[in-house]
Amino acid sequence: MTGASTVRTYLCLIVGLLVLAGCGSRRSSPDNPMSAGGLTPSIQDAEAGLVGVAPGFDIRRYKIIAVEVFPVTDPDMKDAGDKAFAAKMTSRFQLELVRRLNESGLFQQIVNTSQTQLKPTNAPALRLRGSITRLGRGSQAARNTCARVGG
């Protein structure tokens, strides 16, 4: 494998973990892919969806990754129940990301920033941040039916 191929594989793994952790077995397409730091997702990957990789990026040089809380910015959140659900899902999503990154073995240290701060070090570190732009709970009728049947 070439260096660029290895980097792409590692980056796709991370993005794939994000997709799987957030959606379970469901996949969705981005509503409106946005640029960040001058990088726009423009490469279609079978595993991760739409991704962007900076030229010369080498994930192997990073030994630490800090996973930040992904806030929900969905404008369709209507009430306190929606906000409580968003807070619960945000927390679960972050914990799942941290767990899967630990299992991947890609990094020596994974920092969950909701539990501890990233301490300054000489080792290069990545900071994983983003936002959840759409968070649906599915059909309210189906949830009520499941709640009555399940208990």
Summary of the structure (lengths in Angstrom):
residues: 151
radius of gyration: 17.3
end to end distance: 52.6
largest distance: 55.1
contacts: 334
relative contact order: 0.18
helix: 40%
strand: 15%
